[in-house]
Amino acid sequence: MTAASRGAPAHQYEPLACKSCLYTTDHPLGLVLDADGLCSGCRIHEEKDRLDWDARWKRLEALVSPYRVASGKTYDCIVPVTGGNDSYYIVHLVKERLGLNPLLVTYNKYFNTPLGIRNLANLRIRFNCDILTQNVNPVSVRKITRTTLREFGSIYWPCLAGQTVFPVQTAVRYRIPLIIWGAHQGLEQVGMFSHEHEVEMTRRYRKDHDLMGYEADDLLSIFDTLSEDDIWQYRYPDDASLHGVGVRGIYLGNYVRWDPKAQHEAMVARHDYQGARFERTFDTYDHVDCFNFMGLHDHIKWLKHGYSKVTDHACREIRHRRLTRQHALAMVKHYEGQPVPDTDLFCEWLGMQAEGLAQVLDAHRGSRVWRRLDDRTWVRQREAASNAECSEPAPAAIAGIERELRFEATHSRYQEQARRYIVIGKGFPD
């Protein structure tokens, strides 16, 4: 039993905070502060304003040139997509600017919103691309989700595993060596690398950061509730298969000045991408395809690490100079404690009671963040930057900041359909 679970104060630990953005040295991806008190993420972001992006684009063109199929009878590359995030902009760059013929691939996470299904259908129609969808046995997905929820405090391990492995499996199966991803999370958030390092996707990064240190076969060796039939579709190809095809995964963010807000706005205008409002952040474009990412998954992040997705969005907007630190603190203060939507849908899907879910989540609260007073009461041991540096903002102040930011919500995540997961969908008219 930990000190936090017994109700006793944990050892005093004070992470250092960046003087510019809202991240601290407690970030789960790891960051460092320099002598000026600025974090590695902010310092690497400064490269966006000094690099010669025209020259970097030419480097990208030269990189992809050998992968063009002269006959035009097969695909030049693989592009992983969803009904949210940066998928439209990635396909725009790959097909309309680089002139490549991509095979789109997507993993069905089963938490699909109607809007996500609509966006994915519109994506393949607008860009006239072929698409492959991986549908893993939902019985196995539920079994894995129960296991990772209990052991890791994660409902999203199968989603992250599937989204990052299906493109690689497809590259091996169809002998298409080039996989093109968007931006590298470790670079964008915490400055883990420089743009000039031109890092590529690796098995090691995926395991350590996306999958919390556990590959599919690791689940088998630890948990006797899972079998080979449950995990085989999440297995990463072996090195011999990868080398035999020459598989490599590149990140467009190394060659293009990455700015999600500007990119989404361009895709809304040009290709009818649609965004929606969320309960726990001001960003209306990110992860509109999933009921759980900005809801229960985000709440779990808050319990484990003491901050939620709105902090990621606020830090990004600070770095792009669209949001002051003071306004960012107010936005985080307002949004991070908002109610968690659609938890009932997840409990129904997984077959568990809300009380049972709450007990499991309590077991995974970060001991540096929370202290237990009794069976039902937890208090923050250490306030997040938003709580420590900012009083509760008035609704009118939040509304004013959002008007200045101008994140547009053109649709509802639910559309006209019932509020339920769309397990499999081909799209629907507006």
N, C-alpha and C positions, 0 to 999 in steps of 0.2 A: 504494500500500500504506500502510495506517495505521500509526501508531506501535505500536498494540496488536498488530497482526498481525505486526510485525517482532520483537516480544518486548521492545521498549524501553518504559519507563514512559511513560504519557501525562502531560500536564501535570497538576499537582496541582489537584484540584477537590474542594471539600468542600461538598456541599449542606447547607442549614440544615434542621434537623428541628423539627417541631412539638413543643411541650412536652406536649401532651395526647394526640394520636393518633400514629400511626406514619408518617405521610406526611412527605415532605421536599420541598424546592423543586425536586427533580428530577422531580416527578410529570409524566407526559407530557401531561396536560391543563392543567398550569400552576396553581400556587397561590402565594400570598404569605403572609408572616408579619407580624403586627402588632408593636407595641412590647412586648407582653407575651409574645411568642414563640408565639402561637397562630395556627394557619393559617386561611386564609379559609374552608376547609371546615368547621372546627369553629365558627367565628363564625357562619356562615350556619345551621348546625345549631341554634344557640341560638334561632333564630327559632321553631323547633318548640315551644318552651316558653313563648313570649310572645305569639304571634299568636292572634287570636280565630278559632278554626277553625270555629265555628258561623257566624260572619259570612262567612268565606271560602267555606263550603259554599253559602251563599245567593248569593254572587257566581257560583258555578259554576252553580247552578240558573237564574239569570237569563241566563247566557251561553248555555246550551244550549237555552233555551226557544224561541227563534226557529227552531230546526232540527227541532222536532217536526213530523212529518207528520200533519196532522189526519185524513186519510182512513184512516190505519193500513194502507195498501196497499203501502207500500214501507218502506225502512229510514231511520231517523233519523240514523244515524252508522255509521262504520266503526271496528272495534276490532281491531288487530293482536294475535294470540295465538300461543303456542307450547304445548308440553306441559310447560313449566317456568316459572321466573321468577314474575312477579306476575300472570299472565294470569287466574287465577281471581278474584283480588281486583278486578282492573280490571273484568271482566265483572259481578261482583257489584255494584260501585258503579254501573255504567252501567245495568244492567237492573233490579236489585232496589231500588236506592235512587233513581236518577234516573228510572226508569220509561221508559227509551228502548228502542227496538227496534233492536239493532245487527246489522250484517252482520259476522261474524267473518272475518278473512283470515289465512292463515298461509303462510309460505314453507317449502318442503321443502328442508332443508339436506342431506339424504341421510346424515347421521351419526346418525340417530335411534336411541335406545335403546327397547327394548320398553316400559319404564316411561313414556317420553315419549309413545309412541303411545297407551298406555292412558290417560294423563292427558288428552291432547287429545280422545280419544273421550268420556271421562267428562265433560269440560267442555261439549262441545256438547250432550250428552244432558241433563245436570243443568240447564243454563240454557235448553234448548230453543231453540237459536239456529241459524240457517243459517251455513254456513262455506264459504269458497272457499279452495282450496289451489293454489299456484303450483308446478308441476313443470317446472323448466327442463331442457332436454336434458342428461342426465348427461355426455355426451361433451364438451359445451361447458363444463360446470362443472369437469370434470377439467382441461381445457386452461387455463382461467382460473386454477385453483388452482395448477397447475404454474408458471404465469407469476408469480403474486403471491408464491408461496413463494420462487421464485428471486430476484425483484427486490425485494420488500418484506420478505421473511421473514414472510409471513402465509399461513396456511392458511384464514383465516376471512373474507377479503375478499368472496367470493361470498355467504356467509351474511349478513354485515352489509349488503351492498348489496341483496340480495333482501328481507331483512326490513324494510328502511327504504324501499324503493321500491315494492314491490307494493301496499301500502296506498294510496299516492298514485296509482299508476296506476289502481287500482280506483275511487278517488274520482272520477277524471276520467271513466273509462269508464261508470260507473253514475250519474254526476252526483249523488253524495252528498257534499256539501261538508265535513262535519265528521268529522275523524279524532281519536279519543281514545286517547292514549298513557298510560302509567303515570307514572313519575318521570323527571326529567331527570338523566342521569348527571353532567353537568358541575356541576349544582347540588348533587346529593347528595354527590359525592365531594370536590370542591375549592372549592365555593362560588363558581362562576363567575358566578352570578346570585343575586339574592334571590328568595324566594317571591313577594314583592310586585311583582316585575317582571313576573310572569305571562308569561314568555317562551313562545313557541310554536315548533314545529318549523320549521326553515329548511333550504333547500338547502345554504346555506353551512356550517352546523354539521355537517351530514351528511357533506359532502365533506371538510372539514378534519379532523374528529375520527373519525368512524366509518370513513371510507374512506381515511384516511391521505393525503388530498390528491388522490386520483385518482377521477374519474368514469369511467363505462364507456367513453365516447368517448376519454378520455385513454389508456386501455389500447390502443386501436386505433392511436393516433398514435405510440405508443412501441414497441410490440412487434409485429413482423411475423408472429408465430406465431398471432395472433388475427385473426378476420375479423368482419364485420358480423353474420353468422349466429350468432356466439358471444355477442355482447354486447348485442344489441338489447333483450332482456327486462330488462336492468338499467338501461335509459336512463330518466332522470328526465323527467317531462313538461315541456314548454316553458312559459314564463311565460304565453303567451296561453291555453293550455289550462287552466292553474291559475286564472287570473283569470276565465276564462269560466264556470267552475263555482263559483268563490269558495272554493277549497280552503283549509282551515286545519287545523293539527294542534295540539291543546291537550294539556297535561300535567296529569293529576290531582294529581300531587304538589304543585302550586301551591295546591291548594284543600283537600287532605286531609293530615293529619299522617302522613307516610309512615314506616312502620316494618315492613320486610319480615318480620322474625321473627314479630311479633304478627299480622300479616296472614296469613301462611302458616298459623299455628296455627289461626286462625279458619276458614280455608278447609278445613283438614284435618277439623275438627270438623263444619263445616256442609255441605261439598260433596265430601268424600272425596278431596281432593287428597292425593297420596302423595309422600313424600320418600325419600331413600336416602343411604347413606354414600358419601363420596368418599375417595380416597386422599390428596388434597393439601389438604384443608380440613376444618373442623369443621362448616360449614354443610351441612345435609342437604336443603335445599329449593331451592336455586338451581341452574338449568341441569341438572336431572336428565334432561332430554330429549335430551342430546347426549353422545356418547362422547368427543368431542374437546375441548369447551370447558374443562372442569376438568382435562384431561389434557395432550395435546400443545400445544393453544393456550395453556394456562396456562404450560407449560414455556417456550414461545417468549417469552412476556411476561417471564418471569424472566431469560432470557438477554439480552433486549434492554434491559430497564429495571431489572433488579436486584431486582425484587420480584414476587410472584405474587398470585393471587386471595385467598389466605388473609389477606394484609395488608389488602385491601379489606374483607373480612368483619370482621377484628379492629378496624379503625378504626371501622367502623359500630357495632359492639357497644360500643366505648369511649364513643362519642358518646351512645348510648342508655343508658349507665351500667349495663350488664349485665356489663361486663368491665373489670377494672383494667388500667392500662397494663402493669404487670408481668406479669400473666397473659396479656395479649395478646402481649407479646414472647415468652413461652414457647410459645404456640400457633404463632406464625409460625416460630420456631426449629425446632419439631418438624415442621411440615408442609411447609415450602417446599422442603426437599431430598429429599422422598419420591420413590420411583420413579415414572416416568411410565407410566400404564396404557394399554393398547390401542393402542400405537403400531404394532403389527403389523397391526392392522385398517386403519389409515390407509395404510400402505405397500402393502398388498394392494389397497386401493381405488384408489390413485393409480398403482400399477404401478411402484414404485421400491424399491430395496433400503434396508435400515436404515442401511447405511454411507453411502450417498449422501445420505440425509436428514440424517445427522449432519454431513456436510461442508457442506451448504447452510446448516444452522442455525449452524454455527461462523462462517460468513461474515457473519452478522447479529448476532453478540454485541456488546453495547454496549461501546464502547471506554473509557467512563468506569467500567465495572464490571469488565471482564475484561482480563487480560494473558496473552498466549500465551508459554509457555515453550519448547514444541517442537511437533511435528506433532500430538501427541495430548494434550498437557497444557495446561490453562488454570488460572489462579489468579485469585482475586478481588483486584482493585486496591483496592476499597473495600468494606468489609463493610456489609451491610444493617443497619438499626437492631437487628433481632432478634439478629444475630450479635455486634454490637459491644457491646450492653448486657445480654446475657443468656447464661448458660452453658447447656449442653445440659440440658433438663429431663428428669427421670425419668419413665418411662411412668406410674407411679402418680400423679404430679403432673398430668400431662395428663388422665388419666382423671378426677381429682377436679375439674379445671376444667370439663371437658365435662359432668359431672353437674350442676354448678351452672348451666351455660348451658342445658341441657335442650333441645338440638336433637334432635328425634325422627326416627328412620329407620324407616319402616313397611314398606318394600319394598326389594328389590334392583333396581338399574338393569337387570339382566339378566333378571329374572324366571325362569321355568322354561325359556325358550327358549335356543337356542345363543347364544354370545357373538359376535354379528355385527350389522352395521348393518341396521336395518330400512329398506329403501329406500322402500317405500310400505306403509302399514298402516292398517287401519280400527279397530283396537282389539281387545282380547281380554278374556275374563272373568277375574276374580281367582281 
